[in-house]
């Protein structure tokens, strides 16, 4: 068996795209792969194959990044032919080959239907992917709820409990710092183990400035008397308008203000003509999930994230 990137020969990319995907985990179509390649979010060197001695494709792994990424950000697709006796071993070697070439171990995003854990064929398919990921160093698991809002859900009304205004970069930096305190978001908690709140705030701001959304969309949330309450950062992905980042400062929590901030983001995107607004939150962040539920967002999938353990 050999493991090779789609740059190995002139037909390798075609073989990867034409791979006859089987199994219950949703696969990418050849058309979708070509679209991502055209958008520079897939690269030939980020697409890897496992082949037998006769050149039959036994497995493929496709990594994704932003159009300007130097290295892949996430594993987007991992498949092993159902006839392979030991999918864990093949998948592990394939991932190891890709990781060695990249010089990094990108996280693995698995998009699953909300009821996946009750479907035996899916749990079996996820089991070998988890094991292979763990063997190659992606041993930490987080499950996130992916929400969607569509116009059918209706728009929340303005309550008047908060006002929203534009702000300077320094004001937003301070707001990012303040809302991170006591956060229930797992990624935030992880980052705060190795850096201070201001460092994390600077990184968060850079991340959202790099997203497809506009800086002019951002708003500071205040009580009617001007007391800071939180922030709303409407954003976008390459595919949809997105909730982005939102939060309430610690001293204003427990008053339902997160509903007002989420409503502001929803109204903003809807006014811009958005037919779909996406959002994600950890399954452990129960208050945020409840706010999405109240706002008419519905869970469209569960995103399982497998990644390398964070340094303490």
PLY file of the C-alpha trace (Angstrom):
ply
format ascii 1.0
element vertex 312
property float x
property float y
property float z
element edge 311
property int vertex1
property int vertex2
end_header
0.00 0.00 0.00
1.22 3.49 -0.76
0.19 6.90 0.57
0.49 9.90 -1.74
-0.76 13.45 -2.27
-2.81 14.45 -5.29
0.31 16.15 -6.62
2.06 12.77 -7.06
1.05 12.32 -10.69
-1.23 14.00 -13.27
-4.20 11.69 -12.61
-4.05 11.49 -8.81
-6.50 14.34 -8.30
-9.01 12.76 -10.67
-8.71 9.46 -8.80
-9.30 11.21 -5.51
-12.34 13.13 -6.77
-13.85 10.03 -8.41
-13.42 7.87 -5.30
-16.63 5.80 -4.99
-17.51 6.80 -1.45
-19.43 4.26 0.60
-20.57 4.19 4.21
-23.05 6.33 6.14
-20.87 9.43 6.70
-21.71 12.06 4.10
-19.10 12.32 1.36
-18.06 15.20 -0.86
-19.13 14.98 -4.48
-16.60 15.47 -7.30
-18.37 18.74 -8.13
-18.00 20.02 -4.57
-14.33 19.07 -4.50
-13.75 21.00 -7.73
-15.58 24.01 -6.33
-13.39 24.03 -3.22
-10.28 23.68 -5.37
-11.39 26.61 -7.53
-11.90 28.66 -4.34
-8.38 27.68 -3.18
-9.88 26.15 -0.02
-8.75 22.69 -1.11
-5.27 22.30 -2.56
-3.85 19.36 -4.49
-1.13 18.98 -1.86
-3.79 18.81 0.87
-5.58 15.86 -0.74
-4.08 12.46 0.12
-4.80 8.92 -1.10
-4.10 5.38 0.05
-3.77 2.97 -2.87
-3.05 -0.75 -3.21
-0.43 -2.25 -5.49
-2.87 -2.18 -8.44
-3.59 1.53 -8.04
-7.06 1.07 -6.53
-7.96 3.88 -4.14
-8.64 2.43 -0.69
-8.92 5.67 1.27
-8.79 9.43 0.91
-8.31 12.40 3.21
-9.11 15.97 2.20
-7.95 18.91 4.27
-9.50 22.40 4.09
-8.16 25.89 4.63
-9.04 29.47 3.85
-8.18 30.84 0.45
-5.11 32.57 1.92
-4.04 29.78 4.31
-0.44 28.62 4.12
-1.32 25.29 5.73
-4.59 23.40 6.10
-6.84 24.29 9.01
-9.03 21.20 9.27
-9.52 17.70 7.95
-12.79 17.92 6.06
-13.22 14.38 4.74
-11.81 10.98 5.75
-13.01 7.82 4.04
-11.83 4.22 3.88
-13.40 1.72 1.53
-15.80 -0.62 3.35
-13.96 -3.69 2.04
-10.79 -2.75 3.95
-10.34 -5.17 6.83
-8.68 -2.72 9.23
-9.89 0.84 8.51
-8.24 2.18 11.66
-4.77 1.12 10.52
-5.18 2.50 6.99
-6.70 5.78 8.17
-3.98 6.24 10.79
-1.18 5.79 8.25
-2.92 8.12 5.81
-3.32 10.86 8.42
0.25 10.40 9.60
1.48 10.87 6.03
-0.48 14.09 5.63
0.57 15.46 9.01
4.23 14.77 8.27
3.96 16.68 4.99
2.14 19.64 6.56
4.33 19.87 9.65
1.17 20.22 11.73
-1.85 18.22 12.87
-4.98 20.09 11.79
-8.15 19.33 13.70
-10.77 17.00 12.24
-14.31 18.33 11.79
-17.01 15.66 11.52
-20.46 16.96 10.58
-23.13 14.60 11.87
-26.94 14.56 11.94
-28.46 15.44 15.32
-29.57 11.82 15.88
-26.28 10.19 14.91
-25.70 8.52 18.30
-28.93 6.50 17.95
-28.01 5.06 14.53
-25.78 2.01 14.75
-24.33 2.33 11.25
-23.19 5.86 12.05
-21.77 5.04 15.48
-19.69 2.26 13.91
-18.38 4.60 11.22
-17.51 7.22 13.83
-15.80 4.69 16.11
-13.00 3.85 13.67
-12.54 7.51 12.74
-12.19 8.43 16.40
-9.66 5.66 16.98
-7.56 6.54 13.94
-7.62 10.22 14.90
-6.53 9.40 18.43
-3.65 7.23 17.20
-2.37 10.07 15.03
-2.53 12.59 17.88
-6.05 14.03 17.62
-7.17 12.61 20.95
-9.21 15.51 22.31
-12.92 15.61 21.46
-15.39 18.50 21.59
-18.96 18.32 20.33
-20.58 21.48 19.05
-24.15 22.22 18.06
-24.54 23.84 14.66
-27.62 26.06 14.54
-29.42 27.68 11.63
-31.93 30.51 11.44
-34.13 31.01 8.39
-36.81 33.65 7.76
-39.51 31.08 8.57
-38.51 31.42 12.23
-39.53 35.09 12.26
-37.61 38.05 13.61
-37.26 38.93 17.30
-38.66 42.31 18.20
-36.66 45.14 19.73
-37.19 45.32 23.49
-35.34 48.56 24.20
-33.39 46.99 27.04
-30.11 47.59 25.20
-28.74 50.09 22.74
-26.12 49.27 20.14
-23.42 51.47 18.70
-20.23 51.31 16.70
-16.99 51.42 18.63
-13.26 51.85 18.29
-10.84 48.93 18.10
-9.70 49.66 21.64
-13.29 49.60 22.92
-13.90 46.28 21.25
-10.64 44.89 22.56
-11.72 45.79 26.08
-15.15 44.22 25.49
-13.55 40.98 24.26
-11.40 40.93 27.40
-14.35 41.46 29.73
-16.75 38.90 28.22
-14.10 36.15 28.28
-14.17 36.15 32.10
-16.28 33.22 33.27
-16.99 32.05 29.73
-18.51 28.60 29.23
-17.04 28.29 25.73
-14.55 25.43 25.73
-12.16 27.00 23.24
-12.01 30.18 25.33
-11.34 28.21 28.50
-8.58 26.26 26.76
-6.87 29.37 25.46
-6.99 31.10 28.84
-4.91 28.29 30.33
-1.88 29.41 28.34
-2.40 33.14 27.75
-3.95 36.13 29.45
-7.33 37.58 28.55
-5.88 40.49 26.59
-3.75 38.21 24.41
-6.80 36.08 23.69
-8.88 39.19 22.92
-6.28 40.36 20.41
-6.31 36.94 18.72
-10.11 36.84 18.64
-10.25 40.25 17.03
-7.71 39.25 14.40
-9.70 36.10 13.67
-12.95 37.97 13.07
-11.22 40.69 11.09
-9.94 37.93 8.80
-13.41 36.38 8.36
-15.51 37.29 5.29
-17.68 39.61 7.40
-17.09 43.38 7.66
-15.62 45.27 10.63
-18.37 47.88 10.17
-20.96 45.28 11.26
-19.65 45.09 14.84
-21.61 46.70 17.68
-21.09 47.40 21.36
-24.10 46.67 23.58
-24.99 49.10 26.36
-27.74 49.71 28.85
-29.82 52.84 28.12
-27.66 54.84 30.57
-24.47 53.90 28.68
-23.31 51.15 31.02
-21.39 48.51 29.01
-23.35 45.28 28.63
-21.49 43.24 26.00
-20.78 43.03 22.30
-22.26 41.73 19.06
-19.95 40.66 16.23
-22.02 39.57 13.23
-19.78 37.67 10.84
-19.80 35.36 7.83
-18.27 32.14 6.57
-17.38 31.49 2.94
-20.88 30.02 2.62
-23.36 31.84 4.89
-23.95 34.79 7.18
-22.90 33.76 10.67
-23.62 34.84 14.26
-19.89 35.19 14.88
-19.14 36.32 18.43
-21.37 37.65 21.17
-21.17 37.98 24.90
-22.37 39.72 28.05
-20.00 41.24 30.60
-19.97 39.29 33.90
-21.80 41.88 36.02
-24.76 41.94 33.61
-25.25 38.20 33.26
-28.35 36.37 34.42
-30.70 39.09 33.14
-31.54 37.64 29.74
-29.40 40.19 27.89
-27.81 37.49 25.73
-31.23 37.20 24.04
-31.12 40.89 23.15
-27.62 40.68 21.68
-28.42 37.58 19.64
-31.61 39.27 18.42
-29.58 42.28 17.26
-27.26 40.05 15.22
-30.20 38.18 13.74
-32.02 41.38 12.77
-28.85 42.80 11.25
-28.23 39.83 8.98
-31.91 39.55 8.05
-31.99 43.23 7.07
-29.09 42.48 4.73
-31.17 39.81 3.03
-29.71 36.70 4.65
-31.77 33.59 3.93
-29.74 31.51 6.37
-27.73 32.44 9.46
-25.48 29.82 11.01
-24.07 29.59 14.51
-22.27 27.08 16.72
-21.87 26.52 20.42
-20.46 23.73 22.58
-22.90 21.13 23.87
-21.65 22.04 27.35
-22.59 25.74 26.94
-26.19 25.19 27.98
-27.16 28.88 28.44
-26.00 29.79 24.92
-27.76 26.79 23.41
-30.95 27.80 25.22
-30.67 31.34 23.82
-30.43 29.97 20.27
-33.47 27.80 20.92
-35.48 30.77 22.18
-34.45 32.85 19.15
-35.85 30.32 16.68
-32.53 28.79 15.65
-32.69 25.06 15.02
-29.97 22.44 15.39
-29.02 21.30 11.89
-26.08 19.11 12.79
-23.64 18.15 15.51
-20.04 18.96 14.75
-17.57 16.61 16.37
-14.14 18.21 16.63
-11.13 15.94 17.16
-7.90 17.79 17.84
-4.51 17.53 19.46
-4.55 18.12 23.24
-3.83 21.68 24.29
-0.63 22.34 26.19
-1.16 23.15 29.85
0 1
1 2
2 3
3 4
4 5
5 6
6 7
7 8
8 9
9 10
10 11
11 12
12 13
13 14
14 15
15 16
16 17
17 18
18 19
19 20
20 21
21 22
22 23
23 24
24 25
25 26
26 27
27 28
28 29
29 30
30 31
31 32
32 33
33 34
34 35
35 36
36 37
37 38
38 39
39 40
40 41
41 42
42 43
43 44
44 45
45 46
46 47
47 48
48 49
49 50
50 51
51 52
52 53
53 54
54 55
55 56
56 57
57 58
58 59
59 60
60 61
61 62
62 63
63 64
64 65
65 66
66 67
67 68
68 69
69 70
70 71
71 72
72 73
73 74
74 75
75 76
76 77
77 78
78 79
79 80
80 81
81 82
82 83
83 84
84 85
85 86
86 87
87 88
88 89
89 90
90 91
91 92
92 93
93 94
94 95
95 96
96 97
97 98
98 99
99 100
100 101
101 102
102 103
103 104
104 105
105 106
106 107
107 108
108 109
109 110
110 111
111 112
112 113
113 114
114 115
115 116
116 117
117 118
118 119
119 120
120 121
121 122
122 123
123 124
124 125
125 126
126 127
127 128
128 129
129 130
130 131
131 132
132 133
133 134
134 135
135 136
136 137
137 138
138 139
139 140
140 141
141 142
142 143
143 144
144 145
145 146
146 147
147 148
148 149
149 150
150 151
151 152
152 153
153 154
154 155
155 156
156 157
157 158
158 159
159 160
160 161
161 162
162 163
163 164
164 165
165 166
166 167
167 168
168 169
169 170
170 171
171 172
172 173
173 174
174 175
175 176
176 177
177 178
178 179
179 180
180 181
181 182
182 183
183 184
184 185
185 186
186 187
187 188
188 189
189 190
190 191
191 192
192 193
193 194
194 195
195 196
196 197
197 198
198 199
199 200
200 201
201 202
202 203
203 204
204 205
205 206
206 207
207 208
208 209
209 210
210 211
211 212
212 213
213 214
214 215
215 216
216 217
217 218
218 219
219 220
220 221
221 222
222 223
223 224
224 225
225 226
226 227
227 228
228 229
229 230
230 231
231 232
232 233
233 234
234 235
235 236
236 237
237 238
238 239
239 240
240 241
241 242
242 243
243 244
244 245
245 246
246 247
247 248
248 249
249 250
250 251
251 252
252 253
253 254
254 255
255 256
256 257
257 258
258 259
259 260
260 261
261 262
262 263
263 264
264 265
265 266
266 267
267 268
268 269
269 270
270 271
271 272
272 273
273 274
274 275
275 276
276 277
277 278
278 279
279 280
280 281
281 282
282 283
283 284
284 285
285 286
286 287
287 288
288 289
289 290
290 291
291 292
292 293
293 294
294 295
295 296
296 297
297 298
298 299
299 300
300 301
301 302
302 303
303 304
304 305
305 306
306 307
307 308
308 309
309 310
310 311
